Structure formats: structure tokens, C-alpha cells
Amino acid sequence: MKSVLPLFAAALLTMPTLASAALPVGAKAPDFTTRGALAGKIRTINLAQELKKGPVVLYFFPAAFTPGCTAEAREFAEATDAFKKAGATVIGLSADPVDKLAKFSVEECRNKFTVASAGPGVISGYDVALPQRAGMSNRTSYVIAKTGRVAYVHSDMSYTAHVKNTLAAVQAMK
């Protein structure tokens, strides 16, 4: 596996509005089980099970159907085939209820990837709490290697570089 540390360092230097993400590259990603939706169908998501297929991109976003989160979801949907080609699974996570995310998975995620409900334990475990809004997550994307270790982190409240940077990190792992 190629090191993504140079890519991570370059990304850090270009982040205009950093969010808080305490899980550093190399840290063990907290396992979790939650409910999510793919193409409107509600299903159980377990990180350990997803990692058996390959790397996982966990992208946390504040709230479904808001302008930035909608734009980010559409970008991830457009890039889903490239992530799959690189062997990765994309999972979006927010504190929204699963019924709202089921609708979001169809309308904005274009039935391409799973979005799941991140409860307080997941949000605190990944240190992505949005300080200004209790219970919500900030915008942080993690690439989790098949080993369960954090391979890349991009934390920025602007959605614009999350897809590009996480895809580059996944591709660098091959």
C-alpha cells in the first residue's frame, strides 16, 4: 500500500476552513453498526463487514437536503464508479433520521451509495461533532483501509474538495 501521507499533508495546506477531526492517519477506526439506506431501501450497516470488501470512504456531513450537503452527495454519486473501480465503498453519515436519509439516498445520492444515520456514539468516536449545532456532525471524510486503520482524513466545512481528495487517496492505496 502506498503512503498517502504526502497527499494528506498537501490537503492540509489547502484547507481554508478546517473542521475538527481528531482521528489521525494510522488510528484504528471505531467500528459501528447503524441503519442506513441505499436506493431508498433501509439496511443495516456495519463498518467491519464493509471493510471485508475493501477500503471504505466514510464521509460525514451536517444535514441532508441542505445546499452544501446536496452538492457533495451529487459529487460522490457521480464518482461512485471511480471509487468502485479503485475497490472502495462510499458511505455518507449524518445525524439525520434514517427515513430522511432513505429519501436523500434516492433523490440526491442517485441510488449510488449508502447514507446512514450517525448517532452520538459514532459522531464522538470519529470526533466530528459540529460545535455550533449539538448532535450534528461537521464535514469530515475518512478513508479507512481494509485493515481498519485511518489512511486519509480531509476535514473542511466546504464540500468542494472531499470527493477529489478521497478518491485520490483511495487510488494511491492500490
N, C-alpha and C positions, 0 to 999 in steps of 0.2 A: 504494500500500500504506500503510495506516495504521500509525503508530508504536505498538509495543507496549511502549515503554519505561515509560509510566506504570503499566501493568498489571504489568510486571516489578518496578518499584520497590515497588508495593503488596504484591506477593507476598513480596518480600524482608523486608518489615517484619513479616509474619505467620508467618514460618517459625520454629517452636520448636526444631527440631533440624536445623541445617544440615549437609548433606554437602558435600564439596569438589567444586566444578566450576569449572575454570579457563577454559573457553571462554566468553568474554563475548559479549553481543549484538553482532552485526556481524562476528564472527570467521568465517573460512572453515571450514566443517565438513569434517573429514577424510573423504575418500572411502574406501570399503571394499567388499570383496566377501567374503561368508561364506555359510555354509549355514544355512538355517532351515527352518521348517515352517509350512504353512498347512493346517488341517483334516487334520493327520496326514501330509500329503504333503511330503516333503523337496524343497526347491528352493534354487537359488542366489539370493542377494540382493545387489544392487549399489546403493549409495546413489545414484550418478549416474543410473542407469536409473530408479529410483523417483522422483527429483526431476523427471524429464521429465513426469510425470503431475500434479505439483503439490507443495505443501508436504508435508513428512514429519515426523511426530512420532516421534522416537526416544526410547523410554523404557527406561532401564537399570534392572534390578532384580537383587537379590543371588542368589536361587536359586528355581527352580521348585518348586512344591508346598510352600512354606513359608507360614505363615498370612498374613502381610502381602502377599507376592507373589501369592498366590492371590486375595486380596480385590482387589488392584489390577488383576489380569488380568480378573477378572469385571467390574469397573467399566469398563475400557476396552472389553470386549466389548459391554456394554450401550450404550456411547456410540459404537460404531463407525459406525452410520448417521448420527449427527450430524457426526462427523468427515468422512465421505464427502460429506455434503451441503455441507460447507464446503470441499470439494476436497482434503482431506488424507488421507494414508495413515498408518496407525499400524503401527509395528514395535517389538516388545519385544526387548530384548537382555539376555542374561546370559551368564555363563561356562559355563553348563551344556552338556553334550554334546548334539548335535543329536537323537539318538534320544530322550533325555529330553524335549527341547523339542517333539518331534513328538507325544508323548503329552499334554504340557501344552497344546499348541495345540488339541487336541480337548476335553479334559476341563475345562480352566479358561478357555481363551480362546474356547470355544464355537464354534470354526471360523470366527471372525470376522476375525482379523488374524494376521499372520505374527509368529512369535517366532524369533529367530535367535541363533546362538552367537557371542558376542563373545570373540575371542581376546585375548591380551595386547596386541597392537598396537592394536586398537580401544579397549580399556579405557584404555590410556595415552594414545592420541590424543585421546580425549574427556575425559581426566583424571577418570575416575570410579572409580579403584581404591579399594576398601574397605581402609583401612589395617589394620584388625583381622584381616582374613582375606585372606591372599595369594591372588591370582588371581581374586578375586570383585570385582564392581562394587558401588558404592553405589547409591542410588536417586536418579537424576537424569533429568529429562525435558527434552529439547531439542525446540523447534520449528525445523525447518530450512526456510527459504524456498526457493522454486523456484530462486532464484539460487545456492543452495548456501551461503548465509550463515545464521548463527545468528540467529533472530528473537526467541527467547524461551528462558529457562532457568529451570527450577524444580528445586532440589536440596534434598531433605529426606528423611530416612530414614523419616518417616511417609508412608504411601501416600495418605493421605486427601485431599489437595488436587491431586494430579498430574493427574487426568482433568479436573476442573473448570477448572483454570488453563490447561492446554494447549489445551483446547477453546476457551476464551475468547480465547486468543492467536491461534489459527487463525482464528476468526471475525472478529477485529479486523483481520486481513490482507485481508479481502475489500473 
